[in-house]
Amino acid sequence: MSLREQTMERVEIASETLEGEIQAMGIGGNGESAGLINSNNNREPLWPTVDGSLGLSEEESLNYAHRFFNFGSCLLPWLWALNCYYFWLVLHQSPSLGADIFLEWNVTITLDIKPMYENIQIIAINGMFPGPLINVTTDDIIHVNIFNSLEEPLLMTWNGVQQRLNSWQDGVSGTNCPIQPGKNWTYVLQTKDQIGSYFYSLSMNFQKSAGGFGPIRINNRDDIHVPYPKPEGEFDLLIGDGSYLNYTEIRKSLGNNSVYQYLSAPLLMNGKAPYGTYNDPAYAYESFNVTKGKTYLFRITNVGSALSFNFKIEEHDMVLVETEGSYTNQITLDSLDVHVGQSYSVLVTTNNTDDDYCFIATSSTYTPTQNTPDTFGLGVLHYTNSYQTALPFAHYAPDRNFSVSQAKSIRRNMTAGATQPSPQGTFSLTNVALSREFILFGLRGEIDGVYRYAVNHVSYLTPETPLKLADHFGNASEVYQLDDFTAVGAYPPVPAPVYGTSVVAGSYNGWIEIVFQNYLEVMDAWHLDGYGLYVVGFGDFDWTPASRDSYNLIDPVVRSTVQVYQYGWTAVYVYLDNPGMWNLRSQRLENWYLGQELYIKVFDYGNHTAMDLPPPDNLLICGIYSPAPAPALAPQGSSLNIHMYYTEVPVITINDKFPGPLINATTGDNIHVNIFNNLDEPFLMTWNGIQQRLNSWQDGVSGTNCPIPPGENWTYVFQTKDQVGTFFYSPSLNYQKAGGGFGPIRINNPNETLLPYPKSDAEYDLLIGDWSYYSYKVIRENWGNESSNIIPLDGPFLMNGKGHYDVGQFGYEILTVTRGKTYLIRISNVGSAYSFNFMVSNHTFVLVETEGSYTNQITLDTLDVHVGQSYSVLLTANEPDDDYFIYADSTQVKTYANGLGVLHYDNYTGIARPSTGADGPDPLDRDFSVKQARLIRSNMTAVVASPNPQGTLNVTNATFSQLFVLHTLSAKINGDLRYTINNVSYLTPDTPLKLADYRINGSGVYQLDTFPVDSINPVPVYGTSVITGIYKGWIELVLKNDLDVMDGWHLDGYGFFVVGYGDLDWGPASRASYNLINPVIRSTVQVYPRGWTAVYVYLDNPGMWNLRSQRLENWYLGQELYIRVNDSGNGTAKESNPPNNLLQCGIFAPPAPPPPAPQPQDSSSEDLKEIFMRFNGKKLGLGEIAIALQLKSSPLKKKDNDMQGNKQSSMQICYKLSYL
């Protein structure tokens, strides 16, 4: 179950509880978020102007007021006063809030990034240091697929992101098994009820000191007021101490020496050395461009290992507005102390003379002996009209008294609303009852000759098994002992420091007080995952109960990381409303690495898993639960391969599945498919019936896309815009579909659209197709060779990749049903050539949909399904408990090929009888097939994906702009067998047509409109056929089959209105037989031997669209062309721009790259488990689906390119051996 599904399940429970109260108040609404729509059709937050108003016109104000009082978005103030907390829970789980963000990161070691002259190992993410920005909004769900290309395990943690109810995603050793070298794993985290500035970083093995960190922005939802004027722009500024040594060298020495002696390098600003350090332009410094008179938001974070710093901008003041998710009182500062792990947001107004000004970060240890700014970072604030060079300046960090005084002045803005319409100050500390007190001493001591850091004399020893994993499997006592830790420490610690795995209990919904006591000579900083710390006090020397008299309980700032001054204390309150296993640690990296941490297990004593989410489907297993080692890869022909019959044939699999995994989406979803091609030849995937509205860049055929080379990967991103129904994906190059690589696609209705038939109890995908005893490569090589004895399709029909029931030792398809229930069976013909007749013995079924079009509901006992076609039928299990045969018998062809599976009633315990053959129509009864085809008509009153019924677009009075009469013929050209359209056999150029259009208007790759659209060329010729389609024009296509075999035609990007079938020749008089009242709409239509089929198409989808035979031999040997649809007044009317990851090939191929760096190795069953979960149709979020397809060869070897794009996951396809 996905994070979104788990969240919504909880909301439904809460909603049922409150439904009566809400209805009694008479409040309703459509759940639309408040906010304004900008020119890009995006919502913008409501930013107040300097005078505090919203800055709206009267009309906009009325519009905003209407939206503001909608129940799904905000509540009236009096309603909040009634029950703030519980109503907030319901509203902010609304599916209308929060987008899904998909990121794919490759974590690598690089020497190519050189902040300084020394060759230091930098840990980069997608080649970036710091890593890429995560820019999201409150309640968004972030999917981060991390590939570990280091030589050691890693974990990523999300500093300050609270992981509400979901510590499974926290990314520390107590919650997660590490990602092993060469593996990948996906975090799914939600920015639930949070705003502000944060960062992510590596959490293991001292790796953070080398990089692997980056910024996180969580922006306000559009219905929440921001308590300061909207800035002109925003800058992320990550500052941290550095070293001239590699992190692995420092790590080896820790325990003997302090990290301080290694921090001799300057502070880096966004990974860059100080301004003026080097004259070499290869060593950049950080610079921000600003315009005079504007205001900018700087998000400043200390990502260092040990040093605090004081930040200052020359001749500019800063207004503090936020820290780690808490809006602060807005105080004007000349400089700001930022301690390790802390983040702040400040407003800077550029109101000085046009010039260049330096900004500086000066380190401070806050010791009496510090008097020189030896360690600093320096950047430049560049005014756009400045022609002056910035002059570096010296800045001495203020003393400890200044720092403590400033810390005490940073208080919470009690009137601002952060993530809720109610102000932050709604939660008051004045009268809280504390359930537990912790006094934690941070100390350093020696254990077995090694210096360690400890908390209350215990130095944390990380077990091999994550604490949370042990809790989940019920063996926690084998990993840790709860509360075997002295919560109230003393100084000096007695006894001496010891190792321990410290886990303390926190009572769910209780308040705790934590006092951090620092007896070290260096600054410290503490961080608690999962929560905000209410910082109530700072003090010197020893804390005592009397120290509470100095607490600020009125407006304490709430943050995730708080500093503790040397020989001082800091006190915080925490409200434990977030169940889980939560890490409490020093942010000073040396301290953390050497044991200064513990865990707080928050649970309800009456229910130890109160409200905590279950583990994710891709849960990694390690430690005492590690799975047994995988068996060595067996030789070819072993049981590890796919078995269907007796003969070995290579099969193209996806994520080791044949057929490939299900794509289970909903209308309007965006699907991201990152395909890794581990075949030994180029590859493209096409999405049969998915219309790729305004975006033929994603169509996956040779005329639109460069193929994915062997060993490379590429990500498709396409939307299921305005579609529902049953479809499939398949390879589109090199006859590969005959070897597999196909799989089912379901596009479900949105919830607000009613189905025109009763909801089924369950659904089955049934992919059926002809097969061969020969590999697709052997067949491909023999096409056109008249002396060859290869019979291409001599095998049986396969059902979901399984063989015939009568050869049961190799497995056959079984659909299990319960008597009295109704099932939706989605049937697709994924074969290469043969149509089949589908039937289930003793059962009828009701036809309801075909390729996105709801049909008139006719009851059938058999159904012809032609190559490339898909249908949905409802079958009610209303027969006695027994086993019944599912037949797929070839039709309209002289062959005995067939497939046989079983419909199994779950209460039947007998043995299925031997098959007796289907009692269906004569396979050569063309009249039956044509009659049935004419019966299949569109349901004109059903609503598909829009509020209007299917019958809204009526073809009765359509005015046609073009007529195409296309004859299918076979011929020899230069001695080679080819298939042609009007005697032109398509010749695929090296350069995709669409790429040529984009780069050079097609010149040199194809000639537009040289193809004979309504006549037959005198002699068969090769040609790259591209014809013009008039945008928003109706065309009539007459598909004439002059061959003796069934054919099927498919047009990408559109649906065919199937108006007529006929025998022999078509003429204008044939239109009298057309069905213009309720023609079915589908993407693939059959054409009978020596017959014709007529279709209408409305060209409302600009792009380059492939029109082809679905009969694979015909397509491979030339039966295709392209229709280029554009507005004659605007050649790219409304069409999407090319994707950022556009591949280049043909005449635009880039020069050969240098040898690739080592890449992640083969994926284990662990990382593919995540991938399988995704492809098995579990949506990762409303509106976005990430899919992992990997093309692989046995043995599995993954070659991973730099990740393309930033919203994607990964996928695998491979060869396996089948037994046929």
Buried (B, 14 or more C-beta within 10 A) or exposed (E): BBBBEBBBEBBEEBBEEBEEEBEEEEBEEEBBBBBBEEEEEEBEBBBBEEEEEEBBEEEEEEBBEEBBBBBBBBBBEEBBEEEBEEBBBBBBBBBEBBBBBBBBBBBBBBEEBBBBEEEBBBBBBBBBBBBBBBBBBBBBBBBBBBBBBBEEBBBBBBBBBBBBBBBBBBBBBBBBBBBBBBBBBBBBBBBBBBBBBBBBBBBBBBBBBBBBBBBBBBBBBBBBBBBBBBBBEBBBBBBBBBBEBBBBEBBEEBBEEBBBEBBEBBBBBBBBBBBBBBEEEEBBBBBBEBEBEBBBBBBBBBBBBBBBBBBBBBEBBBBBBBBBBBBBBBBEBEBBBBBBBBBBBBBBBBEBEBBBBBBBBBBBBBEEEBEEBEBBBBBBBBBEEBEEEBEBEEBEBBBBEBBBEBBBEBBBBBEBBBBBBBBBBBBEBEEBEEBBEBBBBBBBBEBEEEBBBBBBBBBBBBBEBBBBBBBBBEBBEEBBEBEEBBBEBEEEBEEEBBBBBBBBBBBBBBBBBBBBBBBBEBBBBBBBBBBBBBBBBBBEEBBEEEBBEEBBBEBBBBBBBBBBBBEBBBBBBBBBBBBBBBBBBBBBBBBBBBBBBBBBBBBBEEEBEBBBBEBBBBBBBBBBBEEEEEEEEEEEEEEBBBBBBEEBBBBBBBBBBBBBBBBBBBBBBBBBBBBBBBBEEBBBBBBBBBBBBBBBBBBBBBBBBBBBBBBBBBBBBBBBBBBBBBBBBBBBBBBBBBBBBBBBBBBBBEEEBEBBBEEBBEBBBBBBBBBBBBBBBBBBBBBBEEEEEBEBBBBBBBBBBBBBBEBEEBBBBBBBBEBEBBBBBBBBBBBBBBBBBBBBBEBBBBBBBBBBBBBBBBEBBBBBBBBBBBBBBBBBBEBEBBBBBBBBBBBBBEBEBBBBBBBBBEEBEEEBEEBEEBEBBEBEBBEBBBEBBBEBBBBBEBBBBEEEBBEEBEBEEBEEBBEBBBBBBBBEBEEBBBBBBBBBBBBBBEBBBBBBBBBEEBEEBBEBEEBBBEEBBEEBBBBBBBBBBBBBBBBBBBBBBBBEBBBBBBBBBBBBBBBBBBEEEBEEEBBEEBBBEBBBBBBBBBBBBBBBBBBBBBBBBBBBBBBBBBBBBBBBBBBBBBBBBBBEEEEBBBBBEBBEBBBEBBBBEEEEEEEEEEBBBBBBEBBBBBBBBBBBBBBBBBBBBBBBBBBBBBEBBBBBBBBBBBBBBBBBBBBBBBBB
